[in-house]
Amino acid sequence: MKKILILLFFLSAVLSAQNITIKVNGLKNRQASLYFWGLEKTNFIISITSDNNGLFKIPGKNLHNGFYRLVLNNNIWLNFINDGQGIKIETDKNNLFKNLLVIKSDANRSYYKFLHLTSAYKKAQKKLQEAAQKHHRKDKDLEHIKKEFTDVYNNYWAYVNKFSKSDDESLISRYIRSAHEPKIKPGMDIQAERKYLKTHFWDNVDFSNATLLHSDLFVNKTIEYLNLFSNNRLKKDLLEKEYQKAVDVILNKAKVNQRIYKQMTEYLIKGFKKLDFGNVIDYIVDNFVIADDLCLDSQTDNFIQMRINQSKIFRKNVKVPDIKLTDLNGKTVELYNVAADKVLILFYSSHCPHCREFLPKLLKLYSGKTFEKFEVYGISLDTDFSKWQSYVKNNHYNWINVSDLKGWKSKVSYDFYIYATPTMFLVDKNFMIIDKPKNLDDLKSDLLKN
């Protein structure tokens, strides 16, 4: 009987240690949602309602180790680390981060101290850089700001080094070893710092450990790194080329672990899709997805899958299938009957904003004397004949214009895996693909080649 009581006491102690309680003063009887962190997406776990004191009781027994987010509403959330040791956190709704107190959980105590020190470090660094630009080197105010920064700098690195030089393999230790700021020489100016970070930003990040996918590490680091390449003074096509440089660094680093590589690739593709940076997506698809035969998530949306299929199938020196469509006069025009040294197969529509911007530039090139031996075989994805007819005639697009008026449901659209307009394929006289130009400059360059 005594042994049974001891066993029951032990089991009770273990189970109670796994309990997670988060008290948010001022949020009584409020529903919240718990999510498990992942790189590409967060996974919903459970809905929880607080009691009259704002206490959320989270059953920790079946939770995996990793980072979790308790979402209180659209603008308020709180992250915590579950390591199976039990957690007790208290804060209040007016300032979750500033007023947060970790009563129980060494991992979360370390995590939030790290966040506070990182925030202070970044603020002090920014203050010093701004002051250095405004003040003379011997200015007393600047010397005072330098001293403030040195104190913050020393505190930050003293704390980080406790984990960096430790053999501890706990999640929080692995996290801090990878999540800390790159070590920059104090006093480095902004431009020099940016140049240094582009090369050394990822030096301490452990891409080999897939457990870090269940934290905010890779999301935060990726966003911060991409910001180093952002420049609102650049035109979109030039900015996309800058982001391609960043993508090269990130994904080549990620290749050491197939799971991280795959998820980082998916994350970047979806992120650049939201930004409408199609050339960056194409770059990722061609140079990583196809080059390394990456098998992306089965739930990858149709837009991305069409892009991948098009890049895989319609490659240089591949012959395109024949197309037979009717023109504005109802006459069937067959692609293979078009006699020209080079033919630009152009997919467009009268209601596409990018087409309205691009086609007048193409017309100027087409009508000029520089490139006389190329023809345009324009395929409209319109569904309304009169709108298509008006668009072509009013803009004097006197190249070959054909359509079956089925829009995106057109067979030729499926055959060529068209996912956006305008889309171009430049082929030679034997209808072998020369290139898939992204813009007018690409097309000019391709036409100049023999």
MILUM-317218 format. One record per residue (C-alpha): residue number from 1; residue in one letter; chain; x negated, y negated, z negated. Coordinates in nm, 4 decimals. Example, Ala and Ser with C-alpha at 12.3 -4.5 7.8 and 13.67 -1.06 7.14 Angstrom:
% MILUM-317218
ATOM     k   r   c         px         py         pz
ATOM     1   a   A    -1.2300     0.4500    -0.7800
ATOM     2   s   A    -1.3670     0.1060    -0.7140
***
This chain:
% MILUM-317218
ATOM     k   r   c         px         py         pz
ATOM     1   m   A     0.0000     0.0000     0.0000
ATOM     2   k   A    -0.2867    -0.2302    -0.0929
ATOM     3   k   A    -0.4539    -0.1645     0.2459
ATOM     4   i   A    -0.1295    -0.2442     0.4283
ATOM     5   l   A    -0.0950    -0.5743     0.2422
ATOM     6   i   A    -0.4556    -0.6655     0.3264
ATOM     7   l   A    -0.3933    -0.5785     0.6952
ATOM     8   l   A    -0.0743    -0.7842     0.7036
ATOM     9   f   A    -0.2547    -1.0742     0.5405
ATOM    10   f   A    -0.5350    -1.0490     0.7986
ATOM    11   l   A    -0.2929    -1.0365     1.0928
ATOM    12   s   A    -0.1021    -1.3331     0.9527
ATOM    13   a   A    -0.4232    -1.5307     0.9210
ATOM    14   v   A    -0.5238    -1.4496     1.2821
ATOM    15   l   A    -0.1849    -1.5444     1.4218
ATOM    16   s   A    -0.1675    -1.8680     1.2218
ATOM    17   a   A    -0.5164    -1.9573     1.3455
ATOM    18   q   A    -0.3858    -1.9413     1.7000
ATOM    19   n   A    -0.1102    -2.1936     1.6340
ATOM    20   i   A    -0.1377    -2.5270     1.8122
ATOM    21   t   A     0.0333    -2.8307     1.6625
ATOM    22   i   A     0.0260    -3.1786     1.8111
ATOM    23   k   A     0.1977    -3.4585     1.6247
ATOM    24   v   A     0.2831    -3.7766     1.8119
ATOM    25   n   A     0.4206    -4.0338     1.5713
ATOM    26   g   A     0.7197    -4.2138     1.7160
ATOM    27   l   A     0.8263    -3.9325     1.9486
ATOM    28   k   A     1.0971    -3.7481     1.7597
ATOM    29   n   A     1.3116    -3.4883     1.9358
ATOM    30   r   A     1.1282    -3.5510     2.2636
ATOM    31   q   A     1.0864    -3.2859     2.5319
ATOM    32   a   A     0.7387    -3.2342     2.6756
ATOM    33   s   A     0.5856    -3.0000     2.9341
ATOM    34   l   A     0.2707    -2.7940     2.8848
ATOM    35   y   A     0.0398    -2.7301     3.1820
ATOM    36   f   A    -0.2744    -2.5207     3.2252
ATOM    37   w   A    -0.5514    -2.7057     3.4059
ATOM    38   g   A    -0.6681    -2.5839     3.7439
ATOM    39   l   A    -0.8758    -2.7581     4.0083
ATOM    40   e   A    -0.6329    -2.7479     4.2960
ATOM    41   k   A    -0.3184    -2.7687     4.0823
ATOM    42   t   A    -0.1959    -2.7516     3.7233
ATOM    43   n   A     0.0254    -2.4592     3.6287
ATOM    44   f   A     0.3430    -2.5193     3.4304
ATOM    45   i   A     0.3538    -2.3057     3.1158
ATOM    46   i   A     0.6466    -2.4052     2.8950
ATOM    47   s   A     0.8787    -2.6873     2.7864
ATOM    48   i   A     0.8571    -2.7872     2.4192
ATOM    49   t   A     1.0676    -3.0213     2.2066
ATOM    50   s   A     0.9267    -3.2114     1.9104
ATOM    51   d   A     1.0963    -3.2161     1.5697
ATOM    52   n   A     1.2154    -3.5225     1.3790
ATOM    53   n   A     0.8557    -3.6079     1.2887
ATOM    54   g   A     0.7228    -3.5901     1.6447
ATOM    55   l   A     0.5596    -3.2514     1.5868
ATOM    56   f   A     0.5123    -3.0221     1.8875
ATOM    57   k   A     0.4519    -2.6589     1.7949
ATOM    58   i   A     0.2859    -2.4677     2.0773
ATOM    59   p   A     0.2675    -2.0878     2.0532
ATOM    60   g   A    -0.0988    -2.0155     2.1232
ATOM    61   k   A    -0.0912    -1.6372     2.1115
ATOM    62   n   A    -0.0631    -1.5762     2.4871
ATOM    63   l   A    -0.2488    -1.8822     2.6149
ATOM    64   h   A    -0.5689    -1.8379     2.8126
ATOM    65   n   A    -0.8773    -2.0256     2.7027
ATOM    66   g   A    -0.9231    -2.3496     2.8924
ATOM    67   f   A    -0.7976    -2.7060     2.9236
ATOM    68   y   A    -0.4288    -2.7848     2.8796
ATOM    69   r   A    -0.2233    -3.0977     2.9322
ATOM    70   l   A     0.0820    -3.1843     2.7262
ATOM    71   v   A     0.2889    -3.4219     2.9418
ATOM    72   l   A     0.5162    -3.6412     2.7310
ATOM    73   n   A     0.6502    -3.8401     3.0260
ATOM    74   n   A     0.5273    -3.9515     3.3682
ATOM    75   n   A     0.2753    -4.1976     3.2261
ATOM    76   i   A     0.1769    -4.0380     2.8961
ATOM    77   w   A    -0.0108    -3.7135     2.8456
ATOM    78   l   A    -0.2675    -3.5584     2.6186
ATOM    79   n   A    -0.5394    -3.3069     2.7086
ATOM    80   f   A    -0.6710    -3.0435     2.4713
ATOM    81   i   A    -0.8958    -2.7389     2.4821
ATOM    82   n   A    -0.7667    -2.4010     2.3746
ATOM    83   d   A    -1.0430    -2.1695     2.2523
ATOM    84   g   A    -0.8210    -1.9408     2.0445
ATOM    85   q   A    -0.9263    -2.0971     1.7148
ATOM    86   g   A    -0.6124    -2.2953     1.6346
ATOM    87   i   A    -0.5588    -2.6685     1.6875
ATOM    88   k   A    -0.4115    -2.9531     1.4857
ATOM    89   i   A    -0.4058    -3.2988     1.6417
ATOM    90   e   A    -0.2279    -3.6168     1.5354
ATOM    91   t   A    -0.1813    -3.9452     1.7196
ATOM    92   d   A     0.0921    -4.1964     1.8001
ATOM    93   k   A     0.2818    -4.2858     2.1113
ATOM    94   n   A     0.1543    -4.6454     2.1367
ATOM    95   n   A    -0.2068    -4.5455     2.1984
ATOM    96   l   A    -0.2643    -4.1734     2.2282
ATOM    97   f   A    -0.6370    -4.1907     2.2929
ATOM    98   k   A    -0.7403    -4.4669     2.0513
ATOM    99   n   A    -0.5379    -4.3386     1.7554
ATOM   100   l   A    -0.6031    -3.9696     1.8112
ATOM   101   l   A    -0.7283    -3.7662     1.5152
ATOM   102   v   A    -0.8419    -3.4054     1.5486
ATOM   103   i   A    -0.7657    -3.2489     1.2114
ATOM   104   k   A    -0.8504    -2.8938     1.3129
ATOM   105   s   A    -1.0558    -2.7642     1.6100
ATOM   106   d   A    -1.4268    -2.8182     1.6510
ATOM   107   a   A    -1.3929    -2.7898     2.0294
ATOM   108   n   A    -1.1395    -3.0730     2.0530
ATOM   109   r   A    -1.3299    -3.2828     1.8016
ATOM   110   s   A    -1.6380    -3.2525     2.0252
ATOM   111   y   A    -1.4316    -3.3147     2.3391
ATOM   112   y   A    -1.2745    -3.6380     2.2162
ATOM   113   k   A    -1.5987    -3.7678     2.0682
ATOM   114   f   A    -1.7576    -3.7051     2.4076
ATOM   115   l   A    -1.4764    -3.8973     2.5811
ATOM   116   h   A    -1.5113    -4.1915     2.3415
ATOM   117   l   A    -1.8889    -4.2064     2.3847
ATOM   118   t   A    -1.8596    -4.1762     2.7647
ATOM   119   s   A    -1.6077    -4.4599     2.7763
ATOM   120   a   A    -1.8313    -4.6804     2.5602
ATOM   121   y   A    -2.1348    -4.5918     2.7732
ATOM   122   k   A    -1.9632    -4.6881     3.0998
ATOM   123   k   A    -1.8320    -5.0161     2.9579
ATOM   124   a   A    -2.1732    -5.1128     2.8182
ATOM   125   q   A    -2.3432    -5.0217     3.1457
ATOM   126   k   A    -2.1000    -5.2311     3.3490
ATOM   127   k   A    -2.1353    -5.5240     3.1082
ATOM   128   l   A    -2.5143    -5.5131     3.1388
ATOM   129   q   A    -2.5065    -5.4977     3.5197
ATOM   130   e   A    -2.2666    -5.7926     3.5409
ATOM   131   a   A    -2.4715    -5.9914     3.2921
ATOM   132   a   A    -2.7949    -5.9212     3.4817
ATOM   133   q   A    -2.6440    -6.0767     3.7930
ATOM   134   k   A    -2.5369    -6.3938     3.6096
ATOM   135   h   A    -2.8169    -6.4599     3.3636
ATOM   136   h   A    -3.1873    -6.5314     3.3825
ATOM   137   r   A    -3.4131    -6.2468     3.2762
ATOM   138   k   A    -3.5146    -6.4303     2.9531
ATOM   139   d   A    -3.1678    -6.5526     2.8671
ATOM   140   k   A    -3.0853    -6.4814     2.4993
ATOM   141   d   A    -2.7345    -6.3590     2.5864
ATOM   142   l   A    -2.8788    -6.1109     2.8317
ATOM   143   e   A    -3.1267    -5.9864     2.5726
ATOM   144   h   A    -2.8425    -5.9351     2.3269
ATOM   145   i   A    -2.6392    -5.7402     2.5858
ATOM   146   k   A    -2.9452    -5.5283     2.6639
ATOM   147   k   A    -2.9823    -5.4416     2.2966
ATOM   148   e   A    -2.6131    -5.3505     2.2734
ATOM   149   f   A    -2.6493    -5.1251     2.5745
ATOM   150   t   A    -2.9640    -4.9606     2.4369
ATOM   151   d   A    -2.7787    -4.8692     2.1167
ATOM   152   v   A    -2.4855    -4.7215     2.3097
ATOM   153   y   A    -2.7243    -4.5473     2.5515
ATOM   154   n   A    -2.9212    -4.3840     2.2699
ATOM   155   n   A    -2.6059    -4.2709     2.0879
ATOM   156   y   A    -2.4608    -4.1220     2.4053
ATOM   157   w   A    -2.7693    -3.9252     2.5055
ATOM   158   a   A    -2.8381    -3.8091     2.1513
ATOM   159   y   A    -2.4915    -3.6540     2.1469
ATOM   160   v   A    -2.5153    -3.5068     2.4982
ATOM   161   n   A    -2.8581    -3.3589     2.4286
ATOM   162   k   A    -2.7181    -3.1572     2.1375
ATOM   163   f   A    -2.5233    -2.9584     2.3972
ATOM   164   s   A    -2.7691    -2.9789     2.6875
ATOM   165   k   A    -3.0492    -2.8254     2.4820
ATOM   166   s   A    -2.8277    -2.5678     2.3134
ATOM   167   d   A    -2.7835    -2.2027     2.4120
ATOM   168   d   A    -2.4204    -2.2192     2.2986
ATOM   169   e   A    -2.1967    -2.0796     2.5767
ATOM   170   s   A    -1.8642    -2.2022     2.4392
ATOM   171   l   A    -1.6336    -2.3768     2.6850
ATOM   172   i   A    -1.6884    -2.7205     2.5310
ATOM   173   s   A    -2.0674    -2.6826     2.5459
ATOM   174   r   A    -2.0601    -2.5742     2.9104
ATOM   175   y   A    -1.8197    -2.8588     2.9846
ATOM   176   i   A    -2.0314    -3.1338     2.8272
ATOM   177   r   A    -2.3496    -3.0012     2.9902
ATOM   178   s   A    -2.1824    -3.0525     3.3299
ATOM   179   a   A    -1.9497    -3.3464     3.2613
ATOM   180   h   A    -2.1985    -3.5941     3.1165
ATOM   181   e   A    -2.3070    -3.8970     3.3157
ATOM   182   p   A    -2.6150    -3.8724     3.5380
ATOM   183   k   A    -2.9121    -4.0146     3.3494
ATOM   184   i   A    -2.9955    -4.3513     3.5025
ATOM   185   k   A    -3.2868    -4.5727     3.4088
ATOM   186   p   A    -3.1534    -4.8648     3.1988
ATOM   187   g   A    -3.1460    -5.1940     3.3882
ATOM   188   m   A    -3.1154    -5.0411     3.7347
ATOM   189   d   A    -2.9213    -5.2769     3.9629
ATOM   190   i   A    -2.5889    -5.1706     4.1160
ATOM   191   q   A    -2.7188    -5.1008     4.4679
ATOM   192   a   A    -3.0168    -4.9005     4.3460
ATOM   193   e   A    -2.7905    -4.7079     4.1102
ATOM   194   r   A    -2.5470    -4.6225     4.3885
ATOM   195   k   A    -2.8286    -4.4967     4.6110
ATOM   196   y   A    -2.9699    -4.2858     4.3271
ATOM   197   l   A    -2.6303    -4.1388     4.2376
ATOM   198   k   A    -2.5513    -4.0328     4.5936
ATOM   199   t   A    -2.8496    -3.7975     4.5695
ATOM   200   h   A    -2.8556    -3.7010     4.2000
ATOM   201   f   A    -2.4911    -3.7187     4.0901
ATOM   202   w   A    -2.4425    -3.3397     4.0797
ATOM   203   d   A    -2.7823    -3.2448     3.9360
ATOM   204   n   A    -2.6465    -3.1203     3.6026
ATOM   205   v   A    -2.3124    -2.9783     3.7192
ATOM   206   d   A    -2.2880    -2.5999     3.6917
ATOM   207   f   A    -2.1194    -2.4811     4.0106
ATOM   208   s   A    -2.1851    -2.1182     3.9247
ATOM   209   n   A    -1.9390    -2.1018     3.6338
ATOM   210   a   A    -1.5803    -2.0560     3.7553
ATOM   211   t   A    -1.4348    -2.0995     3.4045
ATOM   212   l   A    -1.4972    -2.4734     3.4481
ATOM   213   l   A    -1.2241    -2.4713     3.7135
ATOM   214   h   A    -0.9831    -2.4680     3.4189
ATOM   215   s   A    -1.0885    -2.8142     3.3095
ATOM   216   d   A    -1.0780    -3.1662     3.4498
ATOM   217   l   A    -1.4499    -3.1482     3.5343
ATOM   218   f   A    -1.4437    -3.0981     3.9109
ATOM   219   v   A    -1.1465    -3.3284     3.9682
ATOM   220   n   A    -1.3044    -3.6157     3.7741
ATOM   221   k   A    -1.6491    -3.5642     3.9231
ATOM   222   t   A    -1.5209    -3.5382     4.2802
ATOM   223   i   A    -1.3169    -3.8577     4.2556
ATOM   224   e   A    -1.6074    -4.0427     4.0978
ATOM   225   y   A    -1.8505    -3.9192     4.3628
ATOM   226   l   A    -1.6227    -4.0077     4.6550
ATOM   227   n   A    -1.5920    -4.3595     4.5125
ATOM   228   l   A    -1.9661    -4.4016     4.5689
ATOM   229   f   A    -1.8981    -4.3743     4.9442
ATOM   230   s   A    -1.5894    -4.5952     4.9483
ATOM   231   n   A    -1.6177    -4.9308     5.1219
ATOM   232   n   A    -1.3092    -5.1373     5.2015
ATOM   233   r   A    -1.5072    -5.3420     5.4530
ATOM   234   l   A    -1.5543    -5.0420     5.6819
ATOM   235   k   A    -1.3111    -4.9498     5.9574
ATOM   236   k   A    -1.1295    -4.6225     5.9065
ATOM   237   d   A    -1.3420    -4.4155     6.1470
ATOM   238   l   A    -1.6664    -4.5371     5.9866
ATOM   239   l   A    -1.5298    -4.4790     5.6370
ATOM   240   e   A    -1.4371    -4.1243     5.7379
ATOM   241   k   A    -1.7974    -4.0649     5.8427
ATOM   242   e   A    -1.9134    -4.1827     5.5002
ATOM   243   y   A    -1.6746    -3.9409     5.3325
ATOM   244   q   A    -1.8059    -3.6620     5.5552
ATOM   245   k   A    -2.1498    -3.7195     5.4007
ATOM   246   a   A    -1.9970    -3.6822     5.0540
ATOM   247   v   A    -1.8111    -3.3673     5.1585
ATOM   248   d   A    -2.1369    -3.2167     5.2857
ATOM   249   v   A    -2.3018    -3.2605     4.9478
ATOM   250   i   A    -2.0060    -3.1373     4.7414
ATOM   251   l   A    -1.9226    -2.8254     4.9401
ATOM   252   n   A    -2.2819    -2.7170     4.9957
ATOM   253   k   A    -2.3313    -2.7386     4.6190
ATOM   254   a   A    -2.0115    -2.5412     4.5617
ATOM   255   k   A    -2.1197    -2.2511     4.7830
ATOM   256   v   A    -2.3030    -2.0853     4.4929
ATOM   257   n   A    -1.9667    -1.9569     4.3683
ATOM   258   q   A    -1.7112    -1.8387     4.6236
ATOM   259   r   A    -1.4120    -1.9122     4.4003
ATOM   260   i   A    -1.5253    -2.2673     4.3269
ATOM   261   y   A    -1.6191    -2.3198     4.6939
ATOM   262   k   A    -1.2752    -2.2089     4.8127
ATOM   263   q   A    -1.0825    -2.4175     4.5612
ATOM   264   m   A    -1.2986    -2.7258     4.6140
ATOM   265   t   A    -1.2384    -2.6951     4.9889
ATOM   266   e   A    -0.8617    -2.6732     4.9407
ATOM   267   y   A    -0.8671    -2.9649     4.6967
ATOM   268   l   A    -1.0588    -3.1886     4.9382
ATOM   269   i   A    -0.8404    -3.0979     5.2373
ATOM   270   k   A    -0.5216    -3.1807     5.0504
ATOM   271   g   A    -0.6701    -3.4988     4.9074
ATOM   272   f   A    -0.7798    -3.6307     5.2460
ATOM   273   k   A    -0.4434    -3.5352     5.3918
ATOM   274   k   A    -0.2761    -3.7695     5.1410
ATOM   275   l   A    -0.5161    -4.0439     5.2503
ATOM   276   d   A    -0.4419    -3.9706     5.6193
ATOM   277   f   A    -0.8115    -3.9132     5.6921
ATOM   278   g   A    -0.7650    -3.6567     5.9662
ATOM   279   n   A    -1.1217    -3.6688     6.0936
ATOM   280   v   A    -1.2528    -3.5699     5.7501
ATOM   281   i   A    -1.0107    -3.2762     5.7411
ATOM   282   d   A    -1.1256    -3.1662     6.0867
ATOM   283   y   A    -1.4855    -3.1935     5.9696
ATOM   284   i   A    -1.4141    -2.9697     5.6679
ATOM   285   v   A    -1.2223    -2.7197     5.8798
ATOM   286   d   A    -1.4922    -2.6955     6.1496
ATOM   287   n   A    -1.8023    -2.7019     5.9299
ATOM   288   f   A    -1.6856    -2.5059     5.6275
ATOM   289   v   A    -1.3526    -2.3228     5.6687
ATOM   290   i   A    -1.4311    -2.1817     6.0130
ATOM   291   a   A    -1.8107    -2.1765     5.9863
ATOM   292   d   A    -1.7967    -1.9705     5.6641
ATOM   293   d   A    -1.4719    -1.7890     5.7478
ATOM   294   l   A    -1.3066    -1.9145     5.4297
ATOM   295   c   A    -0.9711    -1.7571     5.3510
ATOM   296   l   A    -0.7651    -2.0384     5.2035
ATOM   297   d   A    -0.4649    -1.9972     4.9749
ATOM   298   s   A    -0.1695    -1.8247     5.1419
ATOM   299   q   A     0.0410    -2.1236     5.0334
ATOM   300   t   A    -0.1720    -2.3656     5.2356
ATOM   301   d   A     0.0854    -2.5814     5.4122
ATOM   302   n   A     0.1656    -2.5351     5.7796
ATOM   303   f   A    -0.0017    -2.8643     5.8754
ATOM   304   i   A    -0.3410    -2.7438     5.7533
ATOM   305   q   A    -0.2986    -2.3940     5.8942
ATOM   306   m   A    -0.2154    -2.5329     6.2398
ATOM   307   r   A    -0.5299    -2.7435     6.2202
ATOM   308   i   A    -0.7400    -2.4408     6.1302
ATOM   309   n   A    -0.5866    -2.2276     6.4068
ATOM   310   q   A    -0.6421    -2.4982     6.6666
ATOM   311   s   A    -1.0077    -2.5381     6.5693
ATOM   312   k   A    -1.0639    -2.1611     6.5741
ATOM   313   i   A    -0.8969    -2.0950     6.9096
ATOM   314   f   A    -0.9578    -2.4100     7.1146
ATOM   315   r   A    -1.3336    -2.4347     7.0948
ATOM   316   k   A    -1.5804    -2.5687     7.3509
ATOM   317   n   A    -1.6187    -2.3586     7.6671
ATOM   318   v   A    -1.2837    -2.1846     7.6094
ATOM   319   k   A    -1.0355    -2.1962     7.8955
ATOM   320   v   A    -0.7030    -2.3537     7.8019
ATOM   321   p   A    -0.3801    -2.1767     7.9011
ATOM   322   d   A    -0.1891    -2.3033     8.2029
ATOM   323   i   A     0.0990    -2.5461     8.1454
ATOM   324   k   A     0.4051    -2.5850     8.3651
ATOM   325   l   A     0.6318    -2.8759     8.2707
ATOM   326   t   A     0.8563    -3.1195     8.4551
ATOM   327   d   A     0.7810    -3.4854     8.5140
ATOM   328   l   A     1.0147    -3.7858     8.5035
ATOM   329   n   A     1.1476    -3.6955     8.8507
ATOM   330   g   A     1.2301    -3.3379     8.7529
ATOM   331   k   A     0.9393    -3.1960     8.9473
ATOM   332   t   A     0.7344    -2.9151     8.7904
ATOM   333   v   A     0.3692    -3.0089     8.7533
ATOM   334   e   A     0.1264    -2.7251     8.6820
ATOM   335   l   A    -0.1912    -2.8036     8.4936
ATOM   336   y   A    -0.4001    -2.5589     8.6968
ATOM   337   n   A    -0.3006    -2.7438     9.0148
ATOM   338   v   A    -0.4450    -3.0740     8.8957
ATOM   339   a   A    -0.7538    -3.1465     9.1080
ATOM   340   a   A    -1.0085    -3.3552     8.9164
ATOM   341   d   A    -1.3625    -3.3200     8.7851
ATOM   342   k   A    -1.2275    -3.3699     8.4344
ATOM   343   v   A    -0.8729    -3.3598     8.2980
ATOM   344   l   A    -0.7596    -3.5112     7.9702
ATOM   345   i   A    -0.4699    -3.3124     7.8243
ATOM   346   l   A    -0.2928    -3.5661     7.6081
ATOM   347   f   A    -0.0141    -3.4887     7.3591
ATOM   348   y   A     0.1816    -3.8007     7.2642
ATOM   349   s   A     0.5293    -3.9348     7.1886
ATOM   350   s   A     0.7002    -4.2680     7.2434
ATOM   351   h   A     0.7766    -4.3127     6.8711
ATOM   352   c   A     0.4277    -4.2306     6.7399
ATOM   353   p   A     0.2596    -4.5431     6.5883
ATOM   354   h   A    -0.0924    -4.4139     6.6560
ATOM   355   c   A     0.0056    -4.3399     7.0170
ATOM   356   r   A     0.1396    -4.6923     7.0620
ATOM   357   e   A    -0.1978    -4.8222     6.9474
ATOM   358   f   A    -0.4141    -4.5782     7.1455
ATOM   359   l   A    -0.2399    -4.5343     7.4808
ATOM   360   p   A    -0.2860    -4.8973     7.6024
ATOM   361   k   A    -0.6624    -4.8562     7.5411
ATOM   362   l   A    -0.6574    -4.5278     7.7304
ATOM   363   l   A    -0.4710    -4.6923     8.0194
ATOM   364   k   A    -0.7391    -4.9590     8.0477
ATOM   365   l   A    -1.0052    -4.6881     8.0672
ATOM   366   y   A    -0.7989    -4.4812     8.3125
ATOM   367   s   A    -0.7333    -4.7781     8.5429
ATOM   368   g   A    -1.0946    -4.8966     8.5462
ATOM   369   k   A    -1.3627    -4.8141     8.8004
ATOM   370   t   A    -1.6137    -4.6598     8.5590
ATOM   371   f   A    -1.4477    -4.3203     8.5291
ATOM   372   e   A    -1.2671    -4.2548     8.8565
ATOM   373   k   A    -1.2904    -3.8765     8.8668
ATOM   374   f   A    -1.0789    -3.7900     8.5673
ATOM   375   e   A    -0.7051    -3.7402     8.5397
ATOM   376   v   A    -0.4672    -3.7552     8.2439
ATOM   377   y   A    -0.2095    -3.4806     8.2005
ATOM   378   g   A     0.0189    -3.6435     7.9442
ATOM   379   i   A     0.2586    -3.4174     7.7520
ATOM   380   s   A     0.5323    -3.6049     7.5673
ATOM   381   l   A     0.6805    -3.4559     7.2505
ATOM   382   d   A     0.9905    -3.6706     7.2889
ATOM   383   t   A     1.3439    -3.5309     7.2764
ATOM   384   d   A     1.5273    -3.8243     7.4389
ATOM   385   f   A     1.4716    -3.8599     7.8147
ATOM   386   s   A     1.5739    -4.2264     7.8412
ATOM   387   k   A     1.3404    -4.3335     7.5581
ATOM   388   w   A     1.0547    -4.1380     7.7104
ATOM   389   q   A     1.1244    -4.2798     8.0572
ATOM   390   s   A     1.1436    -4.6390     7.9307
ATOM   391   y   A     0.8227    -4.5990     7.7297
ATOM   392   v   A     0.6260    -4.4685     8.0276
ATOM   393   k   A     0.7608    -4.7132     8.2851
ATOM   394   n   A     0.7536    -5.0252     8.0663
ATOM   395   n   A     0.3889    -4.9615     7.9754
ATOM   396   h   A     0.2884    -4.8557     8.3296
ATOM   397   y   A     0.1396    -4.5234     8.2204
ATOM   398   n   A     0.0912    -4.4033     8.5769
ATOM   399   w   A    -0.0934    -4.0819     8.4986
ATOM   400   i   A     0.0788    -3.7422     8.5049
ATOM   401   n   A     0.3623    -3.7438     8.2470
ATOM   402   v   A     0.5496    -3.4214     8.1694
ATOM   403   s   A     0.7783    -3.2889     7.8954
ATOM   404   d   A     1.0397    -3.0240     7.8186
ATOM   405   l   A     1.2046    -3.2702     7.5737
ATOM   406   k   A     1.1946    -3.0174     7.2899
ATOM   407   g   A     0.9678    -3.2276     7.0725
ATOM   408   w   A     0.7676    -3.0369     6.8129
ATOM   409   k   A     0.9626    -2.7225     6.9010
ATOM   410   s   A     0.8149    -2.7211     7.2492
ATOM   411   k   A     0.6399    -2.3972     7.3440
ATOM   412   v   A     0.3322    -2.5856     7.4607
ATOM   413   s   A     0.3150    -2.7560     7.1204
ATOM   414   y   A     0.3005    -2.4142     6.9510
ATOM   415   d   A     0.0611    -2.2743     7.2141
ATOM   416   f   A    -0.1902    -2.5534     7.1454
ATOM   417   y   A    -0.1245    -2.5656     6.7673
ATOM   418   i   A    -0.0396    -2.9351     6.7805
ATOM   419   y   A    -0.0101    -3.0842     6.4316
ATOM   420   a   A    -0.0370    -3.4573     6.5095
ATOM   421   t   A    -0.0191    -3.7081     6.7931
ATOM   422   p   A    -0.2101    -3.8246     6.9793
ATOM   423   t   A    -0.4124    -3.5055     7.0314
ATOM   424   m   A    -0.6554    -3.4701     7.3218
ATOM   425   f   A    -0.8368    -3.1872     7.4995
ATOM   426   l   A    -1.0877    -3.2820     7.7675
ATOM   427   v   A    -1.1408    -2.9983     8.0169
ATOM   428   d   A    -1.3555    -2.9562     8.3266
ATOM   429   k   A    -1.2346    -2.8681     8.6773
ATOM   430   n   A    -1.2127    -2.5026     8.5723
ATOM   431   f   A    -1.0036    -2.6016     8.2671
ATOM   432   m   A    -1.2764    -2.5076     8.0212
ATOM   433   i   A    -1.2809    -2.7223     7.7079
ATOM   434   i   A    -1.5539    -2.9864     7.7081
ATOM   435   d   A    -1.4458    -3.1492     7.3829
ATOM   436   k   A    -1.1522    -3.2550     7.1675
ATOM   437   p   A    -1.2182    -3.6304     7.1476
ATOM   438   k   A    -1.0917    -3.8017     6.8324
ATOM   439   n   A    -1.0895    -4.1531     6.9709
ATOM   440   l   A    -1.1682    -4.3662     7.2745
ATOM   441   d   A    -1.5413    -4.3849     7.2005
ATOM   442   d   A    -1.5607    -4.0046     7.1876
ATOM   443   l   A    -1.3759    -3.9843     7.5177
ATOM   444   k   A    -1.6064    -4.2388     7.6871
ATOM   445   s   A    -1.9096    -4.0476     7.5655
ATOM   446   d   A    -1.7668    -3.7173     7.6960
ATOM   447   l   A    -1.6823    -3.8668     8.0352
ATOM   448   l   A    -2.0370    -3.9968     8.0769
ATOM   449   k   A    -2.1817    -3.6488     8.0339
ATOM   450   n   A    -2.2393    -3.4381     8.3436
***
